[in-house]
Each structure stands twice: as structure tokens, then as C-alpha cells.
Amino acid sequence: MATLTTTVPLPGTAVSLAEKIRSRTARVGVVGLGYVGLPLAVEYAAEGYHVVGIDLNETKTARVNAGDSYVGDVPSGSLAPLVQSGLLKATADFSVVRDLDTINICVPTPLRKTKDPDMSYIVDACEAIAKYFHPGMLVILESTTYPGTTDELVRPILERGGLKAGVDFFLCFSPERVDPGNPKFQTKNIPKVVGGYTPACTEMGRLFYSQALEHVVPVASTQVAEMVKLLENTFRMINIGLANEIAMMCNGMGIDVWEVIDAAATKPFGFMPFYPGPGLGGHCIPIDPFYLSWKTKQAGIEARFIELAGYINGNMPHYVIERVQSALNEASKPVKGSHIHILGVAYKRDIDDVRESPALDIIHLLMRLGAKISYSDPYVPEVTIDGVKLHPGSEADLTAADCVVIVTDHKDFDYKSLPAKAKLVVDTRNALKGVNSPNIVRL
């Protein structure tokens, strides 16, 4: 069982809270029951804590209370017994904060159209918490944000009533690390970074997470923890941008970029493979680096790598359209009036999440060019583009289409038979690796 390890003096509030955490009598709250919050709530309930999930979306709270999961990484079979046992419940009423000992804030932090961070969800959550805040609580922000948010934005709201962070309550930041659909790494076994406003805060965060998660990594401050998340996703964004640029170079020189990357990946040191694609999607990689870019601009620093990688990755849907146009031209077919079938609209394989999916941009661009669009995706029953509602097509759409574009490489698709069924295939994911046919056009 985890114990307090810090050598710094701890206030009495910390000792009392630590005992509650260790004895499983601490009442745990999670604000935001999405892809981050719900799995976290389930992990703590499974460890015997009484957990309350708070979400203003009453459809979500009703489904949680019915034991019906809407998050792919949380099977209803795991959720329902926890609800039935009384260990987990959900509500839209923030007044439950009066009875809580810990709160994890897992709300969205989107970008505005100007690429500025939208902190309204964090502010609203903290304002609601502050109404019922009380001494002895541990508050951990998990929403991805720019360095300084926890100390500069969250702390003043929570201290407004006179309580002091590090003395009367404990404040931390811990970056969410979620990879939806990953069967190997999920909430429990992904190392958890946590940094506090004071050493006592960090220790309380470490103690809390170590009760339910396998490995906790304490860092010196909330700013370090905030920066960790941005480095992780900026690293991926920039390297994917490089892979995309290399793909365009290789296409211009008649070189197979996929073969190049696979061969380079045989080097046992100094190289990590990243792969090109139709564009970035999801709630992290296309968005998070711009928090850092925005913050550095406030300090008069230009984040050139981030801006350039963002431009390259953001242009990939347009590049896909160019490849489709070129392929159709070879077949003496204009895009306007052509039937184009999109294979996969989720932002990554084997999940139902379409947030920031490049498929949506590709469909939008094709519709503007006058193409007739259909799509297949076993995980997405409906998408709306430019006010037009689309539903998955049939096998007949796939065979009748003038061009099939593989945008999301779900494992459920039958790729081996695709070249024989489709008139023309544009493969943006190398899903047809090893398959040779004159009607296949690769990214």
C-alpha cells in the first residue's frame, strides 16, 4: 500500500486526506465523463472508492447510471456492476462537491478558430466547484492546456474563498494520456505524470494516483507536468509533419515512401518510424501543440517548428484531393459528378471518434468540387458535413463508385478483395501494403 514519501513538513489537512485515500474512504469526484474521465472513474470505483462523475450532459449521466457505456475503452460489462454496487454514480449537479475529498477535472480544452486556447470549460468547472469547495480537498486538473494554467487560472478561483493551496487544499496537474482503442495501454497501466503547486501537493497527487494506477511519475511543479503533455504531442505532430512532407517528395520523385520508412526503421538506433496519412485527427495531436505556440508568443518566442508542421499536416486533406483528381484524370473522369466512396471516417482505426478527423475535411472538399459522396465505417453510423447528413453506404456503393479513398484503415475492412471490387482506389494509409494492382494509387 502506498505511503507518504515526502521529506517536507505536511499540514494536518494532508495527513487527514492521506489516511482517507489509503483507507479507500476518500470520496472521489471526476468532472467530465468523456474518453478521459469515465475510464478514470471506473478505475477508482474498481479499487473500492465511492466515485461520483459530474457532467452537464444529462444524456451521458443517464447512460452511466444505467450502466451503459458510450466510451469504447470502457465495456458496459465493466461499468454496470460498479453502478449496481453503488460505487459509481453520475450527476449534473455540482453540489455533490460538498461531500467529495478529491476531484479530477477532465473537461475539453478546444482551440478557437484563431488557434487561441478556449479555457471556458476549465473556468466554468472551477467556478462550479468553488461554490461548494471545502478544506482538505485534492483537486487535479487533467485537461490538456498551456504551461501556467493550473497556477494562474485554476488556483485563484479556488483560493477566492480564503483557502490556500498547499495548506488548506492540494492542487496538481496531471496530463491525460489516452490512446483510444489501444488494447495494450489503457488508463491503469499508462505511467501517470503529476506535478503539484507545492511539494505537499505533489505528494498528495502521487499518493492518490498510486492507489489505482500502476506507475506514477512525480515532477517538480504543475508547469513541468503541463509541459510534458505538450512535448509528447508536439513531438508526434512534428514528426508526422516530416513524414507527410517526405511522402510528397517521394511522390514527386516516383519513390515508394512506405518502403523508404520501413527500410529506415530497420536501423536499431537513432530512428523512430512515423507514417504519412491524410491529415491529423483526434482531440490531442492536431490541437495541443498550438497551446504551446500560443503561450510562447506571449513571451515573444516564435514556435517555428510547430507552425510549419501544423501547416503541412493541415494541408494533407488538400493533397489527398490532388491525388484523387490526378487518379480520376488518368481514368478520364472529372471530380465533378464522380461518385467517390470514403472508406473510414473516424480519426483513427477501430474507434468511433470523428473529432478533427481528416475524413471530414476530405468529404467537405470533394463535395465543394461537385462529387457525389458515400462512405463506409463500422463505427460511425452518421456524419453531417456542411449541413448534409450522411449514413454508411452499401457494398453496391463501393463497387459502383468511380473512386474509393481509404482514409481510415479499420481492421474490419476486407482490403484483399478491394482492388477487384473497386474501379479505382486511392490508399492514404498503406492499407493495401503488398497488394499490387494497376487501379491502386498510393499516397
Phi, psi and omega per residue, in radians:
M1 nan 2.351 -3.087
A2 -1.151 2.530 3.120
T3 -2.234 2.967 3.049
L4 -1.225 2.311 -3.085
T5 -2.077 -0.198 -3.062
T6 -1.183 2.582 3.113
T7 -1.675 -0.071 -3.141
V8 -1.440 2.642 3.094
P9 -1.064 2.417 3.139
L10 -1.950 2.388 3.075
P11 -1.177 2.814 -3.129
G12 -1.014 -0.566 3.121
T13 -1.071 -0.593 3.137
A14 -1.224 -0.750 -3.127
V15 -1.084 -0.750 3.138
S16 -1.144 -0.779 -3.138
L17 -1.151 -0.694 3.141
A18 -1.041 -0.694 3.131
E19 -1.128 -0.704 3.098
K20 -1.114 -0.729 -3.134
I21 -1.126 -0.802 -3.101
R22 -1.169 -0.593 -3.085
S23 -1.536 0.035 -3.141
R24 1.160 0.336 3.098
T25 -1.665 -0.145 3.072
A26 -1.133 2.365 3.088
R27 -1.625 2.144 -2.981
V28 -1.760 2.335 3.065
G29 -2.062 2.491 3.073
V30 -2.260 2.079 3.135
V31 -1.704 2.047 -3.081
G32 1.757 1.846 -3.037
L33 -1.869 0.938 3.099
G34 -1.744 -2.551 -3.076
Y35 -1.148 -0.365 3.117
V36 -1.715 -0.888 -3.008
G37 -1.174 -0.776 -3.081
L38 -1.139 -0.810 3.081
P39 -1.033 -0.651 3.126
L40 -1.139 -0.782 3.121
A41 -1.034 -0.721 -3.139
V42 -1.137 -0.707 3.141
E43 -1.060 -0.747 -3.115
Y44 -1.274 -0.650 3.076
A45 -1.109 -0.670 3.131
A46 -1.143 -0.392 3.102
E47 -1.552 0.048 3.071
G48 1.721 0.057 3.078
Y49 -1.399 2.597 2.954
H50 -1.463 2.105 -3.011
V51 -2.086 2.379 3.045
V52 -2.080 2.116 3.043
G53 -1.635 2.346 -3.134
I54 -2.042 2.191 3.112
D55 -2.661 2.334 -3.113
L56 -1.280 -0.235 3.086
N57 -1.425 1.790 -3.042
E58 -1.257 -0.305 3.015
T59 -1.154 -0.719 3.101
K60 -1.148 -0.823 -3.103
T61 -1.100 -0.643 3.122
A62 -1.142 -0.708 -3.134
R63 -1.196 -0.686 3.082
V64 -1.067 -0.818 -3.110
N65 -1.169 -0.320 3.055
A66 -1.605 -0.018 -3.116
G67 1.292 0.391 -3.064
D68 -1.889 1.832 -3.070
S69 -1.415 2.481 3.059
Y70 -2.015 0.130 3.114
V71 -1.928 2.182 -3.026
G72 -1.003 -0.598 -3.097
D73 -1.420 -0.020 3.111
V74 -2.109 1.703 3.117
P75 -1.129 2.505 3.070
S76 -1.025 -0.515 3.114
G77 -1.151 -0.399 3.058
S78 -1.570 -0.601 -3.099
L79 -1.279 -0.822 -2.998
A80 -0.993 -0.808 -3.132
P81 -1.083 -0.572 3.124
L82 -1.203 -0.662 3.087
V83 -1.193 -0.788 -3.106
Q84 -1.123 -0.534 3.141
S85 -1.386 -0.174 -3.123
G86 1.514 0.074 3.138
L87 -1.380 -0.368 -3.098
L88 -2.389 2.281 3.019
K89 -2.523 2.871 -3.114
A90 -2.261 2.640 -3.133
T91 -2.701 2.800 3.023
A92 -1.787 0.079 -3.035
D93 -1.754 1.958 -3.105
F94 -1.259 -0.144 -3.140
S95 -1.129 -0.277 3.097
V96 -1.138 -0.278 3.123
V97 -1.014 -0.493 3.118
R98 -0.928 -0.577 -3.030
D99 -1.794 0.076 -3.073
L100 -1.645 2.697 3.070
D101 -1.876 -0.518 3.117
T102 -2.336 2.624 3.075
I103 -2.444 2.218 2.976
N104 -1.844 2.180 -3.131
I105 -1.696 1.996 -3.066
C106 -2.221 1.004 -3.094
V107 -1.760 2.838 -3.122
P108 -1.179 2.645 2.988
T109 -2.332 1.336 -3.100
P110 -1.313 3.027 3.010
L111 -1.741 2.552 2.975
R112 -1.326 2.981 3.134
K113 -1.065 -0.417 3.133
T114 -1.478 0.106 -3.111
K115 1.233 0.277 3.022
D116 -1.534 2.531 3.128
P117 -1.216 2.412 3.090
D118 -1.700 1.821 -3.092
M119 -1.617 0.139 -3.008
S120 -1.085 -0.625 -3.128
Y121 -1.179 -0.695 3.103
I122 -1.154 -0.812 -3.126
V123 -1.062 -0.806 -3.132
D124 -1.072 -0.730 3.136
A125 -1.120 -0.768 -3.120
C126 -1.179 -0.667 3.100
E127 -1.101 -0.703 3.133
A128 -1.196 -0.694 3.106
I129 -1.127 -0.735 -3.065
A130 -1.023 -0.493 -3.131
K131 -1.126 -0.455 -3.048
Y132 -2.161 0.257 -3.054
F133 -1.191 2.594 3.138
H134 -2.609 2.818 -3.102
P135 -1.066 2.686 3.053
G136 1.503 0.139 -3.099
M137 -1.584 2.673 2.985
L138 -1.946 2.137 3.124
V139 -2.060 2.198 -3.133
I140 -2.179 2.105 3.041
L141 -1.504 2.240 3.095
E142 -1.982 -0.212 -3.109
S143 -1.130 2.289 -3.129
T144 -1.112 2.352 -3.056
T145 -2.800 -3.099 -3.099
Y146 -1.476 2.691 3.128
P147 -1.042 2.237 -3.129
G148 1.919 -0.215 -3.072
T149 -1.054 -0.830 -3.061
T150 -1.069 -0.821 -3.097
D151 -1.316 -0.693 -2.983
E152 -1.568 -0.449 -3.069
L153 -1.960 -0.882 -3.067
V154 -1.278 -0.860 -3.044
R155 -1.005 -0.816 -3.133
P156 -1.046 -0.594 3.122
I157 -1.171 -0.755 -3.098
L158 -1.313 -0.425 3.130
E159 -1.545 -0.051 -3.050
R160 -1.020 -0.562 -3.110
G161 -1.470 0.043 3.099
G162 1.889 -0.218 3.098
L163 -1.315 2.593 -3.087
K164 -2.017 2.264 3.104
A165 -1.107 2.399 -3.139
G166 1.552 -0.207 3.134
V167 -2.149 -1.031 -3.104
D168 -1.620 -0.470 3.059
F169 -2.587 3.004 -3.009
F170 -2.216 2.321 -2.986
L171 -2.221 2.252 -3.124
C172 -2.389 2.877 2.897
F173 -2.159 2.366 3.073
S174 -2.423 1.949 -3.072
P175 -1.144 2.290 3.057
E176 -1.167 2.473 3.059
R177 -2.288 1.683 -3.087
V178 -2.204 2.330 3.061
D179 -2.192 1.488 -3.049
P180 -0.920 2.354 3.099
G181 1.485 -0.034 -3.141
N182 -1.401 1.996 -3.073
P183 -1.313 -0.284 -3.066
K184 -1.649 -0.776 -3.077
F185 -2.001 2.047 3.098
Q186 -2.322 -3.018 -2.994
T187 -0.879 -0.771 -3.012
K188 -1.177 -0.672 -3.008
N189 -1.905 0.133 3.018
I190 -1.510 2.151 -3.139
P191 -0.907 2.377 -3.026
K192 -1.899 1.963 3.084
V193 -1.449 2.409 3.096
V194 -2.563 2.336 3.082
G195 -2.320 2.426 -3.078
G196 -1.938 2.908 3.103
Y197 -1.157 -0.586 3.038
T198 -2.313 2.907 3.063
P199 -0.988 -0.631 3.105
A200 -1.119 -0.671 3.105
C201 -1.118 -0.783 3.127
T202 -1.036 -0.740 -3.125
E203 -1.131 -0.681 3.119
M204 -1.171 -0.666 3.075
G205 -1.128 -0.746 3.111
R206 -1.067 -0.801 -3.130
L207 -1.080 -0.752 -3.120
F208 -1.079 -0.906 -3.082
Y209 -1.170 -0.563 -3.079
S210 -1.203 -0.218 3.098
Q211 -1.296 -0.498 -3.027
A212 -2.146 -0.363 -3.075
L213 -1.931 2.675 -2.962
E214 -1.316 -0.590 -3.058
H215 -2.513 2.194 -3.130
V216 -2.042 2.378 -3.105
V217 -2.062 1.716 3.113
P218 -1.297 2.474 3.046
V219 -2.218 3.012 -2.892
A220 -1.267 -0.407 -3.035
S221 -2.785 2.950 3.065
T222 -1.141 -0.621 -3.121
Q223 -1.139 -0.679 3.084
V224 -1.083 -0.804 -3.128
A225 -1.099 -0.696 3.107
E226 -1.114 -0.701 -3.111
M227 -1.231 -0.538 3.128
V228 -0.981 -0.860 -3.112
K229 -1.071 -0.745 -3.109
L230 -1.193 -0.638 3.074
L231 -1.114 -0.780 -3.120
E232 -0.991 -0.853 -3.054
N233 -1.414 -0.491 3.053
T234 -1.191 -0.668 3.063
F235 -0.972 -0.820 -3.135
R236 -1.189 -0.767 -3.106
M237 -1.039 -0.801 -3.090
I238 -1.193 -0.710 -3.135
N239 -1.242 -0.588 3.030
I240 -1.175 -0.663 3.078
G241 -1.058 -0.713 3.087
L242 -1.098 -0.777 3.129
A243 -1.077 -0.686 3.116
N244 -1.154 -0.701 3.124
E245 -1.172 -0.702 3.088
I246 -1.084 -0.655 3.120
A247 -1.072 -0.746 3.124
M248 -1.158 -0.687 3.079
M249 -1.063 -0.849 -3.110
C250 -1.069 -0.703 3.118
N251 -1.053 -0.714 3.137
G252 -1.173 -0.402 -3.118
M253 -1.840 0.086 3.109
G254 1.246 0.542 -3.127
I255 -1.917 2.486 3.112
D256 -1.415 1.844 -3.066
V257 -1.105 -0.585 -3.122
W258 -1.152 -0.695 3.091
E259 -1.155 -0.674 3.116
V260 -1.042 -0.848 -3.096
I261 -1.149 -0.759 -3.138
D262 -1.084 -0.680 3.132
A263 -1.216 -0.722 3.119
A264 -1.104 -0.570 -3.103
A265 -1.222 -0.190 3.081
T266 -1.312 -0.231 3.087
K267 -1.181 2.181 -3.022
P268 -1.417 0.047 3.134
F269 -2.656 2.693 2.991
G270 1.241 0.149 3.116
F271 -2.550 2.365 3.051
M272 -2.218 2.154 -3.066
P273 -1.266 2.300 2.931
F274 -2.174 2.612 -2.995
Y275 -2.101 2.548 3.093
P276 -1.276 2.961 3.133
G277 -2.991 -3.024 -3.055
P278 -1.355 -0.040 -3.101
G279 2.439 2.943 -3.120
L280 -1.570 2.578 3.102
G281 -2.476 3.091 3.115
G282 1.696 -3.112 -3.034
H283 -1.686 0.095 -3.060
C284 -2.133 -1.238 -2.927
I285 -1.070 -0.697 3.133
P286 -1.281 -0.234 -2.974
I287 -1.984 -0.864 -2.944
D288 -0.975 -0.769 -3.107
P289 -1.024 -0.439 -3.125
F290 -1.322 -0.316 2.953
Y291 -1.094 -0.745 -3.133
L292 -1.194 -0.755 3.108
S293 -1.027 -0.764 3.136
W294 -1.115 -0.765 -3.102
K295 -1.155 -0.724 -3.114
T296 -1.185 -0.550 3.075
K297 -1.084 -0.597 3.105
Q298 -1.112 -0.454 -3.138
A299 -1.693 0.121 3.124
G300 1.351 0.384 -3.130
I301 -1.943 2.352 -3.141
E302 -1.671 2.151 -3.139
A303 -1.573 1.398 -2.974
R304 -1.195 -0.752 3.136
F305 -1.043 -0.762 -3.105
I306 -1.106 -0.815 -3.103
E307 -1.112 -0.729 -3.120
L308 -1.196 -0.776 3.118
A309 -1.109 -0.664 3.096
G310 -1.078 -0.685 3.117
Y311 -1.144 -0.814 -3.113
I312 -1.103 -0.858 -3.110
N313 -1.138 -0.670 3.132
G314 -1.176 -0.387 -3.137
N315 -1.535 -0.126 -3.064
M316 -1.085 -0.694 3.060
P317 -0.999 -0.632 3.083
H318 -1.161 -0.666 3.111
Y319 -1.140 -0.678 3.082
V320 -1.060 -0.732 3.112
I321 -1.068 -0.701 3.098
E322 -1.061 -0.718 3.135
R323 -1.163 -0.669 3.100
V324 -1.148 -0.809 3.129
Q325 -1.038 -0.776 -3.139
S326 -1.088 -0.752 -3.132
A327 -1.135 -0.740 3.121
L328 -1.170 -0.644 3.102
N329 -1.064 -0.686 3.103
E330 -1.080 -0.519 3.127
A331 -1.640 0.203 3.131
S332 1.025 0.677 3.111
K333 -2.192 2.228 3.038
P334 -1.360 2.740 3.091
V335 -1.129 -0.738 -3.134
K336 -1.073 2.149 3.139
G337 1.555 -0.209 3.131
S338 -1.328 2.605 3.060
H339 -1.641 2.030 -3.122
I340 -2.045 2.195 -3.111
H341 -1.841 2.170 -3.129
I342 -1.648 2.157 3.123
L343 -1.720 1.771 3.124
G344 1.635 2.140 3.107
V345 -2.120 -0.189 3.046
A346 -1.148 2.792 -3.064
Y347 -1.327 -0.335 3.044
K348 -2.592 2.930 -3.020
R349 -1.150 2.535 2.953
D350 1.087 0.497 2.998
I351 -2.357 2.980 -3.090
D352 -1.865 0.199 -3.031
D353 -1.526 2.169 3.132
V354 -1.896 0.138 -3.108
R355 -1.022 2.196 3.122
E356 1.019 0.350 -3.085
S357 -1.120 2.302 3.092
P358 -1.098 -0.388 3.107
A359 -1.034 -0.636 -3.127
L360 -1.150 -0.693 3.094
D361 -1.185 -0.691 -3.136
I362 -1.124 -0.777 3.109
I363 -1.089 -0.757 3.126
H364 -1.014 -0.813 -3.110
L365 -1.157 -0.695 3.131
L366 -1.169 -0.684 3.107
M367 -1.114 -0.671 3.103
R368 -1.124 -0.501 3.123
L369 -1.472 -0.015 3.065
G370 1.618 0.258 3.134
A371 -1.407 2.661 3.004
K372 -1.586 2.236 -2.999
I373 -1.995 2.391 2.896
S374 -2.354 2.892 3.141
Y375 -2.608 2.812 3.014
S376 -2.238 2.350 3.020
D377 -2.876 1.986 -3.085
P378 -1.172 -0.235 -3.081
Y379 -1.830 -0.236 -3.036
V380 -2.139 1.818 -3.058
P381 -1.386 -0.163 -3.079
E382 -2.913 2.451 2.960
V383 -2.392 2.631 3.091
T384 -2.120 2.105 -3.130
I385 -2.142 2.142 3.127
D386 0.920 0.664 3.116
G387 1.415 -0.024 3.137
V388 -1.735 2.151 -3.119
K389 -1.574 2.205 -3.139
L390 -2.044 2.534 3.068
H391 -2.185 2.737 -3.115
P392 -0.962 2.428 3.127
G393 -1.492 -3.009 -3.102
S394 -1.858 3.096 3.054
E395 -1.045 -0.536 3.131
A396 -1.141 -0.613 3.099
D397 -1.106 -0.707 -3.108
L398 -1.119 -0.758 -3.102
T399 -1.366 -0.476 -3.116
A400 -1.457 -0.355 -3.048
A401 -1.099 2.549 3.049
D402 -1.268 -0.456 3.137
C403 -2.685 2.363 3.037
V404 -1.891 2.238 -3.134
V405 -1.970 2.038 3.077
I406 -1.432 1.899 -3.122
V407 -1.831 -0.696 3.108
T408 -2.188 2.145 -2.986
D409 -1.594 1.131 3.066
H410 -1.039 2.492 -3.132
K411 -1.191 -0.367 -3.086
D412 -1.257 -0.313 -3.096
F413 -1.289 2.501 3.120
D414 -1.586 1.544 -3.036
Y415 -1.287 -0.597 -3.070
K416 -1.067 -0.616 -3.109
S417 -1.537 -0.136 -3.024
L418 -1.092 -0.810 -3.118
P419 -1.038 -0.521 3.137
A420 -1.357 -0.468 -3.102
K421 -1.535 -0.669 -3.015
A422 -1.614 2.585 3.101
K423 -1.258 -0.657 -3.079
L424 -2.651 2.398 -3.130
V425 -2.237 2.199 2.985
V426 -1.853 1.997 -3.033
D427 -1.808 1.890 -3.123
T428 -1.637 -0.037 -3.047
R429 -2.141 0.067 -3.041
N430 1.029 0.577 3.105
A431 -1.177 -0.424 -3.123
L432 -1.742 0.560 3.121
K433 -0.977 2.275 3.133
G434 1.469 -0.117 3.117
V435 -1.731 2.165 -3.109
N436 -1.983 2.200 3.117
S437 -2.777 2.493 -3.093
P438 -1.147 -0.277 -3.126
N439 -1.666 0.214 3.096
I440 -1.769 2.216 3.049
V441 -2.043 2.155 -3.095
R442 -1.735 2.732 -3.136
L443 -1.051 nan nan
